Every structure is written in C-alpha cells, then in structure tokens.
Amino acid sequence: MELIEGIKANNFIVVGRVGMDLYPDPAGTKTENAETLTVAMGGSSANIAAGICKLGGKAALVTRVSDDSVGRYCVNQLNAYGVNADHVTPIAGEFRNSLAVYESRIEDHQSVIYRNGAADFQMDIADVEAVDYTKFSALITAGTVFAAEPSRAATFHAFALAKKAGVPIIFDVDYRPYSWPSPQVASDVLSRAAAECDMIVGNDEEFGFMASSIDKGLAKARELSETSATIVVYKMGPEGAITFANGEEIRTGIYPVDALKPTGAGDSFMAGLMTSLADGHALKTAILRGSACASVTVSNPGCAPAMPNTKTLETFLAEHPGPTAA
C-alpha cells in the first residue's frame, strides 16, 4: 500500500507506551510547591493514538502495562479516548508503568520521568505477532520503543510484519536520552529504524543526533528522503519545518501562541498531520494543521487532554491570524 493511500484510510496501529501524567494545579505552580496534582493519560504513542481518535481517525495501541491499578487506569483512559486497547497486555511482577510529573509553565520548566523497570519495554515478539496487520492501514511508532529489549526486537519484528502485510510505516524519532544505555547505541538503532520507514518525523536535534552533528541534521533528513522514505519532516521549533517529499522541499511556519508548557507538541503534530492527510488535505496544508494542533496543545494543561478535537482545531484555525512565514 502506498504511504498516502494508507494514511487516507485513517486506521492506525500504534506501537509504544501509555503512561500516567501528573501535573501541579494551578498552572504555573512548581512541583516542589504543589498541593494538588491532576492526573491524565500520557506516553508519546498513546498521546498520538488519542489525538488521532479526537480528530476523527481510528487507532489501536500495542504495548505492555503494569498489572496494577496504574496499568488499569491507563487502559481505562485509552478506552475513554476511543483507542482500541485489545493489544495492551498487563505484565505482573515488579515492572511499572511510565510516570511523568511535569509543570504547566515555560520558565524553568521541570519534567521528571520515571522509567525504571518500565512495563512497556517488556513488549515482546508474541505481542506484535498477535496483531493482524491487514486490518490496519498504517503503522506509527515513536523512537522510545527501541531503547531497550525485548521491546526493540519486537518493534523491528512488527516492522517486518507490517511490510509483509503491505502496511506503510511512520516513525516519530522522539529521542529521549534518559531511556537509552548510551548515545552511541541510540544513534545506531534509531538510524537503522529510520532506514526502514516510509515517513519520518523528527526535530533538528534528532536528525542531527542521527547524523552525529547538529549541523548535519538537515542533510541527513534530505538523504533519507532520497534513499528510503517517501516523506521526511524536519521540525525546527519556532522556525517551522522543512518537509522533503517527491523531490521537493516544502517550508512551513508555525502558529504563534502564548504557550503554557512545552510538552505534548510533537505528539499532537503527528496526530494532526495524519488525520489532515486522511481528510484529503494537501501535504503542505496538513503540515500546517499539525502545527496548529501543536499550538493548541501547548496552550492548555496536560498532553492528551490538551489535544484538539476537530471542532477545536477548526475554531483555532478560523480565529488565528495565520502561520508565520516559512
């Protein structure tokens, strides 16, 4: 199946973690001064899946969760967002769900991530073999799944099974140093994963990391678009993005907002980009709509709760003066 054809079918299998988020109330409160914490669903892959469902698409998640109340909370939240959790499997013992404590503030923002003995890293070959990939139109994953075994081998196996079923693969590089044994291992594995994907989305630092130097990142993105991937999106934060597709370079700006916090933007961008392409928008328009989703998300507390639904996105686009120049 062609990449765009798969995306347009709007039925995604998403591989990777779901976790619990905690953030202090009210907005602006430092974690060390917190008296009240709000709980929400988090985890990059789960956020992408939830964002897709909020924007009218279909998504199913493949991962492991802890066999306890926190793991059950995560499954309940997936169900609440409309994400298919049939392939979310509990694991007993001392494995624990990912937990993030982060602040709704920009200045001196603190995000503390607990990933010791992470349940999602226990996803194995059997978990990904239990999926019927022919029932889905595209596979999405974020780079953290490759940071440890058996999750790493399982995800590469999922890639092979997806390819056999004719399902295109979409990769959010999502490099998180704290999850990896070393930068060298991360660079090698993420580069190997990127070479197998039909679409790659990452920021300038992530492409620079794979290329061994930040100043070589843009060339790395361009190279991947010429050698393996159909579409490569090179994000540059406030400077917008450069997208490589069909031998062209598409430059896009952003929708400036008064951000409440920096978290959740990349996951929301991916969800907005996927569903906008599925809705028939041209690639440049879809990228801008993804950027708008990111702006909505950083303007509100939480990650999955802050992601826009279709009505919120359309209202934002109608009321915002427009993106910055590319």
C-alpha positions in Angstrom: 0.0 0.0 0.0 1.3 3.5 -0.9 2.1 5.8 2.1 -0.6 8.4 1.4 -3.1 5.7 0.5 -2.5 4.1 3.8 -2.8 7.3 5.8 -6.0 8.2 3.9 -7.7 5.0 5.2 -7.2 6.6 8.7 -6.9 3.4 10.6 -3.6 3.2 12.5 -1.8 0.6 14.6 0.4 2.5 17.0 3.3 0.8 18.8 4.6 2.1 22.1 3.9 3.2 25.6 1.0 4.5 27.5 1.7 6.1 30.9 0.3 8.3 33.7 0.9 12.0 33.8 0.8 14.2 36.9 0.9 18.0 36.8 0.5 20.6 39.6 -2.5 22.9 39.8 -3.0 25.7 39.2 -0.9 26.4 36.1 2.4 28.0 36.9 2.9 26.0 40.2 6.3 24.4 40.7 6.2 20.7 41.5 8.1 21.3 44.8 5.4 23.7 45.9 2.5 21.5 44.7 -0.6 20.8 46.9 -2.8 19.5 44.2 -1.9 17.3 41.2 -4.1 16.5 38.2 -3.8 13.0 36.7 -4.1 12.3 33.0 -3.0 9.8 30.4 0.4 10.3 28.8 3.1 8.4 26.9 4.0 9.5 23.4 2.5 6.7 21.4 -0.7 6.8 23.5 -0.9 10.5 23.0 -0.6 10.1 19.2 -3.3 7.5 19.2 -5.7 9.6 21.4 -5.0 12.7 19.2 -5.9 10.7 16.1 -9.2 9.5 17.6 -10.1 13.0 18.8 -9.7 14.2 15.2 -11.9 11.5 13.8 -9.5 8.7 13.0 -9.1 5.2 14.3 -6.2 4.0 16.3 -5.2 0.8 18.2 -2.2 0.6 20.6 0.2 -2.3 21.1 2.2 -2.2 24.4 2.5 -3.7 27.9 1.2 -2.1 31.1 1.8 -2.9 34.7 -0.7 -5.4 36.2 -1.9 -3.0 38.9 -4.2 0.0 39.4 -2.0 2.4 37.4 -1.9 0.0 34.4 -5.7 -0.4 34.6 -6.0 3.4 34.7 -4.1 3.6 31.5 -6.3 1.1 29.8 -9.4 2.9 31.0 -8.1 6.1 29.6 -7.3 4.6 26.2 -10.9 3.3 26.1 -12.2 6.8 27.1 -10.4 8.4 24.2 -11.7 5.7 21.8 -8.3 4.0 21.3 -8.5 0.2 20.8 -6.7 -1.4 23.7 -7.1 -5.1 22.6 -3.4 -5.4 22.2 -2.4 -3.7 25.5 -1.3 -6.5 27.7 -0.7 -6.4 31.5 2.6 -7.8 32.9 2.9 -9.0 36.5 5.9 -8.7 38.8 7.9 -5.6 39.6 7.5 -3.9 36.2 5.9 -0.5 36.4 4.1 1.9 34.1 5.8 5.0 32.9 5.1 8.0 35.1 5.7 11.7 34.2 5.5 14.6 36.6 5.6 17.9 34.7 4.7 21.5 35.2 2.3 23.8 33.3 4.9 26.6 32.9 7.6 27.6 30.4 10.2 29.3 32.5 12.4 26.8 34.4 10.0 24.1 33.3 10.6 20.8 35.0 9.6 17.4 33.7 10.5 14.3 35.8 10.1 11.0 34.1 10.1 7.6 36.0 11.1 4.8 33.7 12.9 2.3 36.0 11.7 -1.3 35.2 9.3 0.1 32.6 6.5 -2.3 31.7 6.3 -1.1 28.1 9.9 -2.3 27.5 8.6 -5.8 28.1 6.6 -5.9 24.9 7.8 -8.9 23.1 7.6 -10.9 19.8 4.4 -12.6 20.9 2.7 -9.2 21.5 3.4 -7.9 18.0 2.7 -11.3 16.4 -0.8 -11.2 17.9 -1.7 -8.2 15.7 -3.5 -8.8 12.3 -1.7 -6.0 10.4 -4.0 -6.5 7.4 -6.8 -4.8 9.5 -4.8 -1.6 9.6 -3.8 1.0 7.0 -0.6 2.3 8.6 1.8 1.7 11.5 3.1 4.5 13.7 5.7 4.3 16.3 7.9 6.6 18.4 11.6 6.1 19.0 11.5 5.2 22.7 10.3 1.6 21.8 13.8 0.9 20.5 15.6 2.0 23.7 15.6 -1.5 25.4 15.0 -5.1 24.9 12.7 -7.0 24.3 10.8 -4.0 23.0 13.5 -3.2 20.4 13.5 -6.6 18.7 9.7 -6.8 18.9 9.3 -3.4 17.2 11.7 -4.4 14.4 9.6 -7.6 14.0 6.4 -5.5 13.9 8.0 -3.5 11.0 8.7 -6.7 9.1 5.1 -8.0 9.7 3.7 -4.6 8.6 5.7 -4.6 5.5 4.6 -8.2 4.7 1.0 -7.0 5.0 1.7 -4.0 2.8 1.2 -1.5 5.6 3.4 1.6 5.5 5.5 2.6 8.5 5.6 6.1 10.0 8.3 6.9 12.5 8.5 9.8 15.1 12.2 9.8 16.1 11.3 11.0 19.6 14.8 10.6 21.1 14.7 10.6 24.9 18.3 10.2 26.2 17.3 9.0 29.7 15.8 5.9 28.1 18.9 4.7 26.3 22.0 2.9 27.6 24.3 5.2 25.6 24.1 7.9 22.8 26.1 5.6 20.5 23.5 2.8 20.8 20.7 5.2 20.3 22.3 6.7 17.2 22.8 3.3 15.6 19.4 1.9 16.4 17.4 5.0 15.5 19.2 5.3 12.2 18.6 1.6 11.5 14.9 2.1 12.3 14.6 5.3 10.2 16.0 3.5 7.1 13.1 1.1 7.2 10.3 3.7 7.3 8.1 5.3 4.7 7.7 8.5 6.6 10.0 10.0 9.3 9.2 13.0 11.6 11.8 14.5 13.8 13.3 17.8 15.0 16.6 19.3 14.1 18.3 17.9 17.2 17.1 14.4 16.5 18.2 14.3 12.9 21.5 16.0 13.9 21.9 13.3 16.5 21.5 10.5 13.9 23.9 12.3 11.7 26.5 12.7 14.5 26.3 16.5 14.4 23.5 19.1 14.7 24.8 20.9 11.6 24.5 17.7 9.5 20.9 17.0 10.5 19.2 18.8 7.6 21.4 16.9 5.1 20.5 13.6 7.0 16.8 14.3 6.6 17.3 15.1 2.9 19.3 12.0 2.4 16.6 9.8 4.0 14.0 11.3 1.7 16.2 10.4 -1.3 17.2 6.9 -0.3 14.3 5.3 1.7 11.5 7.4 3.0 8.7 8.9 0.9 8.2 11.9 3.2 10.6 13.3 5.8 9.5 16.2 8.1 12.4 18.2 9.7 11.0 20.3 12.5 12.8 23.4 13.7 10.6 24.6 16.7 9.7 28.2 16.3 11.4 28.3 12.9 8.7 26.0 11.4 9.5 22.9 9.4 11.1 21.7 6.1 9.4 18.7 4.5 11.0 16.6 1.9 8.6 14.8 -0.5 8.7 13.9 -4.2 12.0 15.7 -4.7 10.5 18.9 -3.3 11.2 20.9 -0.2 8.1 22.4 1.5 8.8 25.1 4.0 6.1 25.9 6.6 5.8 28.3 9.6 4.1 27.9 12.9 1.0 29.3 14.7 2.4 31.5 17.5 0.6 31.3 20.8 1.2 32.1 24.5 2.4 28.6 25.5 1.5 27.3 28.9 4.1 24.5 28.8 6.3 22.7 26.2 5.1 19.2 26.4 2.8 17.3 24.0 3.5 19.4 20.9 5.2 16.6 18.9 2.5 14.0 19.6 -0.2 16.4 18.7 1.6 17.5 15.5 1.7 13.9 14.4 -2.0 13.3 15.1 -3.0 16.4 13.2 -0.7 15.7 10.3 -2.0 12.1 9.9 -5.7 13.0 10.2 -5.4 16.0 7.9 -3.8 13.9 5.2 -6.6 11.3 5.8 -9.2 14.1 5.3 -7.7 14.8 1.9 -5.7 18.0 2.6 -2.6 18.6 0.6 0.7 17.8 2.3 1.6 21.5 3.0 -1.8 22.2 4.5 -1.7 19.0 6.5 1.7 20.1 8.0 0.3 23.4 8.9 -2.8 21.8 10.5 -0.4 19.6 12.5 1.5 22.7 13.6 -1.9 24.3 14.7 -2.6 21.1 16.8 0.8 21.5 18.5 0.0 25.2 19.3 -3.4 24.3 20.8 -1.8 21.6 22.9 1.0 23.7 24.4 -1.6 26.4 25.2 -3.6 24.1 27.6 -2.7 21.9 30.6 -2.0 18.2 30.1 -1.0 16.3 27.0 -3.8 14.0 25.8 -6.5 16.2 27.4 -5.0 19.3 25.7 -5.0 17.9 22.2 -7.7 19.4 20.0 -10.8 17.6 18.6 -11.9 18.6 15.1 -14.2 21.4 16.3 -11.4 22.9 18.5 -8.9 22.7 15.6 -11.2 24.4 13.1 -12.1 27.1 15.6 -8.4 27.8 16.2 -7.6 28.0 12.5 -10.6 30.3 11.9 -9.7 32.7 14.7 -5.8 32.7 14.5 -4.4 35.3 12.2 -2.4 32.6 10.4 1.0 30.9 10.4 4.4 32.7 10.4 6.2 33.0 7.1 8.1 29.9 6.2 
